[in-house]
Amino acid sequence: RAGTEAPLLYLLDESFEGTFPPSGWEVVNPDAGRTWAKSTAGNSSARMNFYDYDPNAGQVDSLLSPIVLGLLSSDSLSFDYAYCGFPYSTVGPDTVEVFLSTDGGATFPHLITVLSVADSTAPTNVNGWSPSSSEWGSRIYPLPPGSVGGSVRLAFIAHNHFAQNFYLDNIRLGTRAVHDVA
């Protein structure tokens, strides 16, 4: 039908609405301290609590996706995130990086750095912060050629510098249209 857009099929579509971590996802928390957890921000999301992580600045926590198969060269990674700076961090800004494995998680080459000082979606805040609906940003990235047809797994790696909370939601891999055959 003219003017009707085909719905999209995502091979991975995570909105963190159910249990945490979601089925097939894994949280890696080497220090057994604060780590990725479910939040009610944005209906539901994943939150890395950098704000209350003191005195463990420098800790690294990971959120790993399940393995995704069948990606095409036209597919992409997209997600929503929220973060605001903290004016008194003495050890530097928090960072979140995305690594993308094409061998089922045996190795994780760096894909992108999501979070740096310039990536705030809200003004700095000295209190524990949770985003309003207008304080979210979105990112979309093309996938590297090696991800096509591979066993892809994402790793969201959080580097704590005791600054402010980070929120992650609506993680999607794949963007191909689904056509009705009727």
Summary of the structure (lengths in Angstrom):
residues: 182
radius of gyration: 17.0
end to end distance: 11.5
largest distance: 60.7
contacts: 550
relative contact order: 0.32
helix: 3%
strand: 38%
